[in-house]
């Protein structure tokens, strides 16, 4: 696996994924983080796909700005 380089995109950003079940069943669920996401981002349990699409697009364009724990 390639190591990230400052100023370059994340080497495996296109491999990122988040299953719909995780969004519905925990992240946006009432018994999970849903109340916080609703309050801060004004989203609900049915918005997982929309949030993931926006997140994945941002990740693909993000550039590495710092390395914290460089392990050879």
ROZAKE-943072 format. One line per 10 residues: number of its first residue (from 0); for each residue z, y, x of C-alpha. Coordinates in Angstrom, 3 decimals. Last residue first. Layout:
! ROZAKE-943072
NUM) Z,Y,X; ...
***
This chain:
! ROZAKE-943072
71) 7.897,2.699,8.281; 10.426,3.986,5.730; 10.193,7.695,4.906; 12.905,8.580,2.429; 12.318,12.098,1.200; 8.653,12.951,1.520; 7.607,16.357,0.237; 4.780,18.124,-1.640; 2.582,15.197,-2.666; -0.232,16.544,-4.823
61) -0.382,16.114,-8.573; -3.777,15.738,-10.281; -3.452,12.073,-11.281; 0.202,12.614,-12.198; -0.687,15.467,-14.568; -3.303,13.361,-16.363; -0.841,10.454,-16.639; 1.839,12.736,-18.102; -0.509,14.258,-20.685; -1.724,10.804,-21.756
51) 1.867,9.509,-21.838; 3.048,12.348,-24.069; 0.209,11.807,-26.565; 0.833,8.053,-26.564; 4.571,8.497,-27.106; 4.290,10.991,-29.974; 5.189,8.640,-32.846; 8.919,8.547,-32.054; 9.219,12.335,-32.181; 8.369,15.435,-30.186
41) 9.788,18.965,-30.129; 10.019,19.015,-26.305; 13.677,19.976,-25.771; 15.343,19.022,-29.059; 13.092,16.090,-29.883; 13.253,14.758,-26.309; 17.061,14.987,-26.402; 17.305,13.254,-29.791; 14.871,10.541,-28.687; 16.695,9.516,-25.510
31) 17.734,6.103,-26.822; 19.361,5.233,-30.152; 17.053,7.650,-32.035; 14.048,6.243,-30.218; 11.762,8.450,-28.110; 12.498,6.873,-24.708; 13.863,3.596,-26.086; 11.905,1.465,-28.522; 8.996,3.780,-29.277; 8.317,4.946,-25.715
21) 9.173,1.569,-24.142; 7.130,-0.304,-26.739; 4.104,1.890,-25.958; 4.102,0.502,-22.413; 4.208,3.017,-19.572; 1.591,2.893,-16.833; 0.875,4.243,-13.364; -1.983,2.550,-11.491; -4.068,5.756,-11.338; -1.283,7.394,-9.342
11) -1.571,4.783,-6.582; -2.127,6.985,-3.515; -0.306,10.048,-4.886; -2.681,12.936,-4.288; -2.810,14.557,-0.847; -0.991,17.684,0.340; 1.778,15.729,2.041; 0.668,12.151,2.688; 1.794,9.224,0.570; 1.906,5.776,2.220
1) -0.930,3.383,1.453; 0.000,0.000,0.000
***
